[in-house]
Amino acid sequence: MGDPQRAVRTYLDHLSVERGLAANTLASYRRDLRRYLGFLVETGIQDLDQVTEASVTGFLVRLREGDAEHPPLSATSAARTVVAVRGFHRFAVADGLAVADPASGVKPPAPAKRLPKALPLADVEAILDAAGSPGTTLALRDRALLEVLYGTGARISEAVGLDVDDIDPVDGTVLLRGKGSKERIVPVGSYAREALDAYLVRGRSALAAATAAGSSTGGALFLNARGGRLSRQSAWAVLAKAADRAGVTRDVSPHTLRHSFATHLLDGGADVRVVQELLGHASVTTTQVYTLVTVDNLREVFATAHPRARD
């Protein structure tokens, strides 16, 4: 008969002696499993082989809802406790203390995705103004890069993957290639267009001239100082340096600009379905019919809602 309390003591000894867990980690396991044992006693379970997947799921529900003695746990804290329970049952089977593992099919709750807070427009503009050293070719590139990131909501991989031919100066749009090679056409506001024009006329050609003999830029839009395609890491560094020069102390990443792009559009009155199309996202819910938006509609909403889309 697999006594749960005795099995937990054996498991904790295993974690301490054979696994060598730190004292704090071991204390967390002990606390989590003590609560689990209390739940088993409360539900009338006296043998490990009486525990079912429904029992473990019920414990997870209790963790999330709380009880008279415990407040509800966050998804992260509940997941940590479930991991301890799963490890315990896995050990019990391996050590011959139980016949089956009832916890193997119970997945820890996924933590809620935390979006970065959108930057105030003043901070975004300060970062854009601080891009690069004035008067240099790299400054022209850096300003164009950051204007494109904020002006189109592009992912960093999409921005550095742009080729010159992806820019349509007549329509004022850019072709972005997102996840799964999915393409989308996004309007480019006048600020970004002006920055791109300045870079293409006075900056990119100088950087392309630095390309080693026998090499080619491959048509890449944003080049590094050696004439090759700018990497994601270097593009990230451009933003970090600009934020530092601008005195923006909060954490700033390319995704912060992307989130700020979306937030500022919504604040300006843009329909959420249009913003989803601009970002290259799927529908808000998996059951909602995906709404296709024409490029003309995208351009119209973009021009009226985005703070840097003036003409």
C-alpha positions as CSV (number, residue, x, y, z in Angstrom):
1,M,0.0,0.0,0.0
2,G,1.6,3.3,-1.1
3,D,1.2,5.7,1.8
4,P,1.3,9.2,0.3
5,Q,2.9,10.8,3.3
6,R,5.7,8.2,3.5
7,A,6.2,8.4,-0.3
8,V,6.6,12.2,0.0
9,R,9.2,11.9,2.7
10,T,11.1,9.4,0.5
11,Y,10.9,11.7,-2.5
12,L,12.2,14.7,-0.5
13,D,15.1,12.6,0.8
14,H,15.8,11.7,-2.8
15,L,15.8,15.4,-3.8
16,S,18.1,16.3,-1.0
17,V,20.6,13.5,-1.0
18,E,20.7,12.2,-4.6
19,R,19.7,15.4,-6.5
20,G,21.4,17.8,-4.1
21,L,18.7,20.5,-4.4
22,A,19.4,23.8,-2.6
23,A,17.8,24.3,0.8
24,N,15.4,27.0,-0.5
25,T,14.3,24.8,-3.5
26,L,13.8,21.9,-1.2
27,A,11.7,24.0,1.2
28,S,9.5,25.0,-1.8
29,Y,9.0,21.4,-2.7
30,R,8.2,20.5,0.8
31,R,5.7,23.3,1.2
32,D,4.0,22.4,-2.2
33,L,3.8,18.7,-1.5
34,R,2.5,19.3,2.1
35,R,-0.4,21.2,0.6
36,Y,-1.0,18.4,-1.9
37,L,-1.0,15.8,0.9
38,G,-3.6,17.9,2.7
39,F,-5.8,17.9,-0.4
40,L,-5.5,14.1,-0.7
41,V,-6.5,13.7,2.9
42,E,-9.5,16.1,2.4
43,T,-10.7,14.1,-0.6
44,G,-10.4,10.7,1.3
45,I,-7.4,9.4,-0.6
46,Q,-5.2,7.2,1.5
47,D,-3.2,5.3,-1.1
48,L,-1.2,6.6,-4.1
49,D,-3.0,4.1,-6.4
50,Q,-6.3,5.8,-5.5
51,V,-5.1,9.1,-7.0
52,T,-6.5,9.7,-10.5
53,E,-5.9,12.3,-13.1
54,A,-9.1,14.0,-12.0
55,S,-7.6,14.2,-8.4
56,V,-4.6,16.0,-9.6
57,T,-6.7,18.3,-11.8
58,G,-8.9,19.0,-8.9
59,F,-5.9,20.0,-6.9
60,L,-4.8,22.4,-9.7
61,V,-8.3,24.0,-9.7
62,R,-8.1,24.4,-5.9
63,L,-4.7,26.1,-6.3
64,R,-6.2,28.6,-8.8
65,E,-9.4,29.2,-6.8
66,G,-7.9,29.2,-3.3
67,D,-9.6,28.1,-0.1
68,A,-10.1,29.2,3.5
69,E,-6.5,28.9,4.3
70,H,-4.8,29.9,1.0
71,P,-5.4,32.7,-1.4
72,P,-5.7,31.9,-5.1
73,L,-2.4,31.3,-6.8
74,S,-1.2,32.9,-10.0
75,A,-0.7,30.8,-13.0
76,T,3.1,30.9,-12.4
77,S,2.9,29.8,-8.8
78,A,0.3,27.1,-9.5
79,A,2.5,25.8,-12.3
80,R,5.4,25.5,-9.9
81,T,3.3,23.5,-7.5
82,V,2.0,21.2,-10.2
83,V,5.6,20.6,-11.4
84,A,6.4,19.4,-7.9
85,V,3.4,17.1,-7.9
86,R,4.2,15.7,-11.3
87,G,7.8,15.0,-10.2
88,F,6.6,13.3,-7.1
89,H,4.3,10.9,-8.9
90,R,6.9,10.2,-11.6
91,F,9.3,9.3,-8.8
92,A,6.7,7.1,-7.0
93,V,6.2,5.0,-10.1
94,A,10.0,4.7,-10.8
95,D,10.6,3.7,-7.1
96,G,7.9,1.1,-7.1
97,L,5.7,3.1,-4.7
98,A,2.8,3.3,-7.1
99,V,1.6,1.4,-10.2
100,A,0.6,4.3,-12.4
101,D,1.4,8.0,-12.8
102,P,-1.9,10.0,-12.6
103,A,-0.2,13.4,-13.0
104,S,1.5,12.8,-16.3
105,G,-1.4,14.2,-18.3
106,V,-2.0,17.3,-16.2
107,K,-0.3,20.3,-17.7
108,P,0.8,23.2,-15.6
109,P,-1.2,26.4,-16.4
110,A,0.6,28.6,-18.9
111,P,1.5,32.0,-17.5
112,A,-0.3,35.0,-19.0
113,K,1.7,36.7,-21.7
114,R,2.9,40.0,-20.6
115,L,3.1,42.7,-23.3
116,P,5.6,45.5,-22.8
117,K,4.0,48.8,-21.9
118,A,3.7,51.2,-24.8
119,L,6.0,54.1,-24.7
120,P,4.5,57.6,-24.6
121,L,4.7,59.3,-28.0
122,A,7.1,61.9,-26.6
123,D,9.6,59.1,-25.6
124,V,9.3,57.5,-29.0
125,E,10.0,60.8,-30.7
126,A,13.0,61.4,-28.4
127,I,14.4,58.0,-29.3
128,L,13.9,58.6,-33.1
129,D,15.6,62.1,-32.8
130,A,18.5,60.6,-30.9
131,A,19.3,57.9,-33.5
132,G,22.9,57.9,-34.6
133,S,25.6,60.5,-34.6
134,P,24.4,63.6,-36.6
135,G,25.8,63.9,-40.1
136,T,27.1,60.3,-40.5
137,T,25.9,57.6,-42.9
138,L,25.2,55.4,-39.9
139,A,23.0,58.1,-38.4
140,L,20.9,58.1,-41.6
141,R,20.6,54.3,-41.5
142,D,19.8,54.3,-37.8
143,R,17.1,56.9,-38.1
144,A,15.5,55.1,-41.1
145,L,15.6,51.8,-39.2
146,L,13.9,53.1,-36.1
147,E,11.3,55.1,-38.1
148,V,10.5,51.9,-40.0
149,L,10.2,49.8,-36.8
150,Y,7.8,52.3,-35.2
151,G,6.1,53.5,-38.4
152,T,5.2,50.0,-39.6
153,G,5.1,47.9,-36.5
154,A,7.5,45.5,-38.1
155,R,9.2,42.8,-36.1
156,I,13.0,43.2,-35.8
157,S,13.5,40.2,-38.1
158,E,11.2,41.6,-40.7
159,A,13.0,45.0,-40.7
160,V,16.5,43.6,-41.1
161,G,15.2,41.2,-43.7
162,L,13.9,44.0,-45.9
163,D,15.4,44.4,-49.4
164,V,15.5,47.7,-51.3
165,D,12.9,46.3,-53.7
166,D,10.4,45.8,-50.9
167,I,9.9,49.5,-50.6
168,D,7.3,50.9,-53.0
169,P,7.9,54.7,-53.1
170,V,4.9,55.2,-55.4
171,D,2.3,53.6,-53.2
172,G,4.1,54.5,-50.0
173,T,4.1,50.9,-48.8
174,V,6.5,48.2,-47.6
175,L,6.4,44.5,-48.1
176,L,7.0,42.7,-44.8
177,R,7.7,38.9,-44.6
178,G,6.4,37.6,-41.2
179,K,6.2,34.3,-39.5
180,G,5.7,31.3,-41.7
181,S,6.8,33.4,-44.7
182,K,3.5,35.1,-44.6
183,E,3.7,38.4,-46.5
184,R,1.8,41.6,-45.8
185,I,1.8,45.1,-47.3
186,V,1.9,47.9,-44.8
187,P,1.7,51.7,-45.4
188,V,4.7,53.8,-44.6
189,G,4.1,57.2,-43.0
190,S,5.8,60.3,-44.3
191,Y,8.3,60.5,-41.5
192,A,9.6,57.0,-42.3
193,R,9.5,57.7,-46.0
194,E,11.6,60.8,-45.5
195,A,14.1,58.9,-43.4
196,L,14.3,56.1,-45.9
197,D,14.7,58.5,-48.8
198,A,17.6,60.3,-47.0
199,Y,19.2,56.9,-46.2
200,L,18.9,55.5,-49.7
201,V,20.2,58.7,-51.3
202,R,23.0,59.6,-49.0
203,G,23.7,56.6,-46.7
204,R,23.2,53.2,-48.2
205,S,25.4,53.8,-51.2
206,A,28.3,54.8,-48.9
207,L,27.8,51.6,-46.8
208,A,27.5,49.5,-49.9
209,A,30.8,50.8,-51.1
210,A,32.5,49.1,-48.1
211,T,31.4,45.7,-49.4
212,A,34.4,43.4,-49.8
213,A,35.6,42.7,-53.3
214,G,33.7,39.9,-54.9
215,S,30.8,40.2,-52.3
216,S,27.4,41.6,-52.8
217,T,24.8,43.3,-50.5
218,G,22.2,41.0,-51.9
219,G,19.8,43.9,-52.2
220,A,19.6,44.3,-48.4
221,L,18.0,47.6,-47.3
222,F,19.8,48.1,-44.0
223,L,23.5,47.5,-44.3
224,N,26.2,47.4,-41.6
225,A,29.5,49.3,-41.7
226,R,31.1,46.5,-43.8
227,G,28.4,46.6,-46.5
228,G,26.6,43.4,-45.4
229,R,23.1,43.0,-44.2
230,L,22.5,44.4,-40.7
231,S,22.0,41.7,-38.1
232,R,19.2,41.5,-35.6
233,Q,21.7,42.0,-32.7
234,S,23.1,45.1,-34.3
235,A,19.7,46.5,-35.0
236,W,18.8,45.9,-31.3
237,A,22.0,47.8,-30.3
238,V,21.0,50.8,-32.5
239,L,17.7,51.1,-30.6
240,A,19.4,50.6,-27.2
241,K,21.9,53.4,-27.9
242,A,19.3,55.8,-29.2
243,A,17.1,55.2,-26.1
244,D,20.2,55.8,-23.9
245,R,21.0,59.1,-25.7
246,A,17.4,60.1,-25.4
247,G,17.4,59.5,-21.7
248,V,14.6,57.0,-21.8
249,T,15.4,54.9,-18.8
250,R,12.7,52.1,-19.0
251,D,13.5,48.9,-20.9
252,V,13.2,49.5,-24.6
253,S,13.2,46.7,-27.2
254,P,12.2,46.4,-30.8
255,H,9.0,44.8,-29.6
256,T,8.4,47.8,-27.4
257,L,8.2,49.9,-30.5
258,R,6.0,47.4,-32.2
259,H,3.6,47.4,-29.2
260,S,3.7,51.2,-29.1
261,F,2.8,51.3,-32.8
262,A,-0.3,49.2,-32.1
263,T,-1.3,51.0,-29.0
264,H,-0.9,54.5,-30.5
265,L,-3.0,53.4,-33.5
266,L,-5.8,52.1,-31.3
267,D,-5.6,55.2,-29.2
268,G,-6.0,57.2,-32.4
269,G,-9.3,55.3,-33.2
270,A,-8.0,52.5,-35.5
271,D,-10.2,49.4,-35.7
272,V,-8.6,46.5,-33.9
273,R,-9.0,44.3,-37.0
274,V,-7.0,46.8,-39.0
275,V,-4.2,46.8,-36.4
276,Q,-4.2,43.0,-36.5
277,E,-3.7,43.1,-40.3
278,L,-0.9,45.7,-40.0
279,L,0.9,43.6,-37.3
280,G,0.4,40.4,-39.3
281,H,-1.5,38.8,-36.4
282,A,-4.3,36.2,-36.6
283,S,-7.8,37.0,-35.4
284,V,-8.3,37.9,-31.7
285,T,-10.1,34.6,-31.1
286,T,-9.7,31.3,-32.8
287,T,-13.4,31.2,-33.7
288,Q,-13.6,34.7,-35.1
289,V,-13.7,34.8,-38.9
290,Y,-10.5,36.5,-40.2
291,T,-11.3,39.8,-41.7
292,L,-9.4,40.8,-44.8
293,V,-8.7,44.5,-45.2
294,T,-7.7,46.1,-48.4
295,V,-4.5,48.1,-48.8
296,D,-6.5,51.2,-49.5
297,N,-8.4,50.8,-46.2
298,L,-5.1,50.2,-44.4
299,R,-3.6,53.3,-45.9
300,E,-6.6,55.4,-45.0
301,V,-6.8,54.2,-41.3
302,F,-3.0,54.5,-41.0
303,A,-3.0,58.1,-42.3
304,T,-5.7,59.2,-39.8
305,A,-4.6,57.3,-36.8
306,H,-0.8,57.0,-36.7
307,P,0.9,60.1,-35.1
308,R,3.7,60.0,-37.6
309,A,1.8,59.5,-40.8
310,R,1.4,63.1,-41.9
311,D,1.5,64.0,-45.6
